[in-house]
Amino acid sequence: MNIHEYQAKRLLAEFGVPVPDGRIAYTVEEAAAAARSLGGAAWFVKPQRIGPAESAVAYVTTPEAAASAAERLLDHASTGTRTRVTRVLVEEALPDAPALAVLFTIDGAAGRVACAVGASAGANRPGGDRSEMDALAIDPATGFNPHHARNLAHRLGLGGAQAAALGRCLAALYEAVIALDATRIEIDPLLTHESRGVVAVGIAMTVDDAALFRHPEIMALREYDQEDEVEREAERHGLNYMRLEGSIGCLANGAGLAMATMDCLRLHGGAPANFLDIGGGVTHERVVAAFKLVLADPHVEGVLVNVFGGIMRCDVIAEGILAAAREVGLHVPLVVRLEGTNVDLGRKVLRDSGLPIYCADTIDEAGARVVAAVRDAA
């Protein structure tokens, strides 16, 4: 689960992460009032949206300019998403200073918390170029220790008060990762000031969805209108769905089979439009819902269904595929690979349907067939 920048700053400040002073504004008038209440000579007006988006931070020097910036930003759609900006963060503009980028993630394979620190592109400009970052792996059994901070500070050429401030900030971030079940905390830029030590100016944070039951205070921050509509629909049906950049829709049961399906598409020169795992307990209704989700994507030019019928019989799965195809109107090539209980009957149901469906015997054949069909239709 992703949260707004201002929400992440409030959470991390409780752990001792230093952040700029800021106010949230939902209207033009509130933006001007926020600048006045903050005081100072300059402010940043930041649109608050969840998920990847273009940078549109405004630097202003008067409350009236803050209001004008808010007017431009509020209620504007985010590029590449359906979400809209419903609030802005008005924040003190700190003087330019050397800046770092900090990234905490979870290395599941190694069972470690990964921490990387490097140079930012520039103060107060999120999303800087970080081609080289010094990294370390932290064992949760021993936690973040002072020598971790000293090693990173030495590699970055920091010493004295700035090195100590960086160490305190990194220790606080590690504590937050563990306590909040965060899978990613990114700070860019982290300003290094002589007087204020370090200040986390730009923050992005993701919390593990599977751990939200432990964090009702974070779950309460969830905003469904800021999430992808299709992914919300998938969640309602118990489907694991993620939109990708390709043109071939994928539907499989089990994460491993779904990954193998996408790998097969890549092997034959195709690109998956989504990851979709309908789960082990395949039902007629779930197949229909999954199929409709895939075909609702306007970028999908072909569909590959790769399902193993274990508890649920292949003939029942085939009926679900046909029901969905008829309901939404099948308008792209569809290749189905079924295996498992009643597989011959399931394939017969599909072949006798009268719909343009190709039944493949192997995953390799299915991948090659759907990629070729999409190319032929182009």
C-alpha positions in Angstrom: 0.0 0.0 0.0 1.3 3.4 -1.0 0.5 6.5 1.0 0.8 10.3 0.3 4.1 12.0 1.0 2.7 14.2 3.8 1.3 11.1 5.5 4.7 9.3 5.2 6.4 12.3 6.7 4.0 12.4 9.7 4.6 8.7 10.3 8.4 8.9 10.0 8.7 12.0 12.1 7.4 10.0 15.0 10.5 7.8 14.7 12.8 10.8 14.7 13.3 11.3 11.0 13.8 15.1 10.5 11.3 16.6 8.0 10.5 20.1 6.8 7.6 22.0 8.3 4.5 21.8 6.1 0.8 22.1 5.9 -1.8 20.3 3.8 -4.2 22.3 1.8 -7.4 21.2 0.0 -8.3 24.6 -1.5 -6.6 27.6 -3.0 -7.4 29.6 0.1 -6.0 27.0 2.4 -2.7 27.0 0.4 -2.3 30.7 0.8 -3.1 30.4 4.5 -0.6 27.6 4.9 2.2 29.7 3.5 1.4 32.5 5.8 1.2 30.3 8.9 4.6 28.7 8.0 6.3 32.0 7.7 9.6 32.4 5.9 10.4 33.7 2.5 9.7 30.8 0.2 7.7 27.6 0.0 7.2 24.5 -2.1 3.7 23.5 -3.3 3.6 19.8 -3.9 0.7 17.9 -5.4 -0.3 14.9 -3.3 -1.1 11.8 -5.3 -0.5 8.1 -4.8 1.6 6.2 -7.3 4.1 7.2 -10.0 3.5 10.6 -11.5 5.3 13.4 -13.2 7.1 16.0 -10.9 5.0 19.2 -10.7 6.5 20.8 -7.6 6.1 24.6 -7.6 8.6 27.0 -5.9 6.8 30.2 -4.7 7.8 33.3 -2.7 4.4 34.8 -1.8 1.2 33.4 -0.3 -0.6 34.6 -3.5 1.8 32.6 -5.6 1.1 29.6 -3.4 -2.6 30.0 -4.1 -1.9 30.3 -7.9 0.2 27.1 -7.8 -2.5 25.3 -5.9 -5.1 26.4 -8.4 -3.0 24.9 -11.2 -2.5 21.6 -9.4 -5.7 20.9 -7.6 -8.1 18.5 -9.3 -5.7 17.8 -12.2 -5.4 14.3 -13.3 -2.1 12.5 -12.8 -0.3 11.6 -16.0 -0.6 7.9 -16.7 -3.2 7.3 -14.0 -6.9 8.0 -13.4 -6.3 9.6 -10.0 -6.8 13.3 -9.4 -5.0 15.7 -7.1 -7.3 16.6 -4.2 -4.7 18.3 -2.0 -1.3 19.9 -2.0 1.5 20.0 0.5 2.7 23.6 1.2 6.2 23.2 2.7 9.0 25.4 3.8 11.7 25.8 1.1 15.1 25.1 2.7 18.2 26.7 1.2 20.1 24.6 -1.3 22.7 22.3 0.2 24.5 19.1 -0.6 21.9 16.4 -0.9 21.7 12.6 -0.7 19.3 10.0 -1.8 18.4 7.2 0.6 16.6 3.9 -0.1 15.5 1.2 2.3 14.0 -2.0 0.8 13.5 -5.6 1.8 15.8 -8.2 0.3 13.6 -11.2 0.7 16.0 -13.7 -0.9 18.8 -12.7 1.5 16.5 -12.1 4.5 18.0 -8.7 5.0 16.9 -5.0 5.0 18.8 -3.3 2.2 20.0 0.2 2.6 21.5 2.3 -0.2 22.8 5.9 0.0 24.1 8.1 -2.8 24.2 11.6 -4.2 20.9 13.2 -5.3 20.6 15.3 -8.4 19.9 18.4 -6.4 18.3 19.8 -3.3 14.5 20.0 -3.2 14.2 18.2 -6.5 12.7 14.7 -6.1 13.6 11.9 -8.4 17.3 12.7 -8.9 19.7 10.6 -10.9 21.3 8.1 -8.6 23.5 6.0 -10.8 25.9 5.1 -8.0 24.8 4.4 -4.5 26.7 2.8 -1.5 24.7 -0.1 -0.2 24.7 -2.4 2.8 22.6 -5.3 4.0 21.3 -5.2 7.6 20.6 -8.4 9.4 17.3 -8.0 11.4 18.7 -10.2 14.1 21.2 -7.6 15.0 19.6 -4.5 13.5 21.1 -1.2 12.4 24.2 -0.5 14.3 26.5 2.6 14.6 29.2 1.0 12.5 26.7 0.8 9.6 26.3 4.6 9.7 30.1 5.2 10.1 30.9 3.1 7.1 28.3 4.8 4.9 29.4 8.3 6.1 33.0 7.5 5.4 32.3 6.3 1.9 30.2 9.5 1.2 32.9 11.7 2.6 30.9 13.0 5.5 32.3 13.6 9.0 31.6 15.3 12.3 28.1 16.6 13.0 26.8 15.7 9.5 27.9 12.1 9.8 26.3 11.8 13.2 23.0 13.4 11.9 23.0 10.9 9.0 23.5 8.0 11.4 20.6 9.1 13.6 18.4 9.5 10.5 19.3 6.1 9.0 18.7 4.4 12.4 15.3 6.0 12.7 14.4 4.9 9.1 15.5 1.3 9.9 13.3 1.4 13.0 10.4 2.6 10.9 10.9 -0.1 8.3 10.6 -2.8 10.9 7.9 -1.2 13.1 5.6 -0.2 10.1 6.3 -3.3 7.9 7.5 -1.0 5.2 8.7 -2.6 2.0 10.2 0.6 0.6 11.1 4.0 2.0 12.8 6.4 -0.4 14.1 9.8 0.5 15.3 12.1 -2.3 16.6 14.6 -1.5 18.0 14.3 2.0 19.5 17.7 2.5 22.7 17.9 4.6 22.6 21.3 6.4 25.3 22.6 8.8 22.7 23.9 11.2 19.9 21.3 10.9 21.9 18.2 10.2 19.9 16.3 7.6 16.4 16.9 6.5 14.2 14.5 4.5 12.6 16.7 1.9 11.1 14.2 -0.6 9.7 10.9 0.8 7.9 8.0 -0.9 6.8 5.0 1.2 5.2 1.6 0.7 3.8 -0.7 3.4 3.3 -4.4 3.0 -0.3 -5.1 2.2 -0.2 -8.4 3.9 0.8 -6.7 7.2 -1.9 -4.0 7.3 -3.9 -6.0 9.8 -1.2 -5.0 12.3 -1.5 -1.3 11.4 -5.1 0.0 11.6 -3.6 3.5 11.7 -2.1 3.0 8.3 -5.1 1.1 6.9 -7.2 4.1 7.8 -5.1 6.2 5.4 -6.2 4.1 2.4 -7.9 6.1 -0.3 -9.7 3.9 -2.8 -10.2 6.7 -5.3 -6.4 7.0 -5.6 -5.9 3.4 -6.6 -6.2 1.8 -10.0 -9.8 1.0 -10.6 -9.0 -2.4 -12.3 -6.8 -3.4 -9.4 -9.5 -2.6 -6.9 -12.0 -4.7 -8.9 -9.5 -7.6 -8.9 -9.1 -7.3 -5.1 -12.9 -7.5 -4.6 -12.9 -10.8 -6.5 -9.8 -12.2 -4.6 -7.6 -11.9 -7.7 -3.9 -10.9 -7.7 -3.6 -8.4 -10.5 -1.0 -6.0 -11.6 -1.1 -3.9 -14.8 2.1 -4.1 -17.0 3.2 -2.4 -20.2 2.8 -5.2 -22.8 0.0 -6.1 -25.2 -0.9 -9.7 -24.3 -3.2 -10.4 -21.4 -2.3 -13.2 -19.1 -4.5 -15.3 -16.9 -3.1 -18.2 -14.8 -3.8 -19.9 -11.4 -0.9 -19.8 -9.0 1.9 -17.2 -8.9 4.5 -19.6 -10.2 2.4 -20.6 -13.2 1.6 -16.9 -13.9 5.3 -16.0 -13.8 6.1 -18.9 -16.1 3.4 -17.8 -18.5 4.9 -14.3 -18.7 8.4 -15.7 -19.2 7.1 -17.8 -22.1 5.7 -14.8 -23.8 9.0 -13.0 -23.4 10.8 -16.0 -24.8 8.7 -15.8 -28.0 9.0 -12.1 -28.4 5.8 -10.9 -26.7 5.2 -8.7 -23.7 2.6 -9.4 -21.0 0.0 -6.7 -20.4 -0.6 -7.9 -16.8 0.1 -10.3 -14.0 -3.0 -12.1 -13.0 -3.1 -15.0 -10.6 -6.7 -16.2 -10.0 -5.5 -18.4 -7.1 -5.7 -22.1 -6.4 -9.4 -22.3 -5.6 -10.6 -21.6 -9.1 -14.3 -21.0 -9.4 -16.6 -20.3 -12.4 -17.3 -16.8 -11.1 -13.6 -16.0 -10.5 -12.7 -17.1 -14.0 -15.4 -14.8 -15.4 -14.3 -11.9 -13.3 -10.6 -12.4 -14.2 -11.3 -12.7 -17.9 -13.4 -9.5 -17.9 -10.6 -7.6 -16.2 -8.1 -8.7 -18.8 -10.3 -7.8 -21.7 -11.2 -4.5 -20.2 -7.7 -3.2 -20.8 -7.7 -1.3 -24.1 -4.0 -2.1 -24.7 -4.6 -5.9 -24.8 -4.3 -7.3 -28.3 -4.4 -11.0 -27.4 -5.0 -13.2 -24.4 -3.2 -16.3 -23.1 -5.0 -18.4 -20.5 -2.8 -21.0 -18.7 -4.7 -22.9 -16.0 -4.1 -26.1 -14.2 -7.4 -27.8 -13.1 -6.8 -29.5 -9.8 -9.7 -29.1 -7.4 -11.7 -27.3 -10.0 -12.3 -29.4 -13.2 -11.0 -28.1 -16.6 -14.5 -28.4 -18.1 -15.9 -26.0 -15.4 -12.9 -23.6 -16.1 -13.7 -23.8 -19.8 -17.3 -22.9 -19.2 -16.2 -19.8 -17.2 -13.9 -18.7 -20.1 -16.7 -19.1 -22.6 -19.1 -17.2 -20.4 -16.7 -14.3 -20.0 -15.8 -14.2 -23.7 -19.4 -14.1 -24.7 -20.3 -11.5 -22.1 -17.6 -9.0 -23.0 -17.5 -9.8 -26.7 -14.3 -11.5 -27.7 -12.4 -9.2 -30.0 -8.8 -10.3 -29.7 -7.0 -13.7 -30.3 -7.4 -16.1 -27.4 -5.2 -19.0 -26.7 -6.0 -21.4 -23.9 -3.8 -24.1 -22.4 -5.5 -26.4 -19.9 -4.1 -29.2 -17.9 -5.5 -31.3 -15.1 -8.8 -33.0 -14.2 -11.2 -33.4 -17.2 -8.7 -31.7 -19.5 -10.0 -33.5 -22.6 -13.5 -32.5 -21.8 -12.5 -28.9 -21.1 -10.7 -28.6 -24.5 -13.7 -30.1 -26.2 -16.0 -27.5 -24.6 -13.7 -24.7 -26.0 -13.4 -26.2 -29.5 -17.1 -26.8 -29.8 -18.0 -23.3 -28.6 -17.9 -21.7 -32.1 -15.7 -18.9 -30.7 -12.2 -18.2 -32.2 -10.3 -20.0 -29.4 -7.1 -21.9 -30.0 -6.4 -24.7 -27.5 -2.7 -25.4 -26.9 -1.3 -28.6 -25.4 1.9 -27.1 -23.9 2.8 -23.7 -22.4 5.5 -23.2 -25.1 3.0 -23.8 -27.9 0.5 -21.5 -26.2 3.1 -18.7 -25.9 4.3 -19.0 -29.5 0.7 -19.2 -30.8 -0.6 -16.1 -29.1 2.5 -14.0 -30.0 2.1 -15.0 -33.6 -1.6 -14.3 -33.6 -1.1 -10.8 -32.3 1.6 -10.1 -34.9 -0.7 -11.4 -37.7 -3.6 -9.2 -36.5 -1.4 -6.1 -36.4 
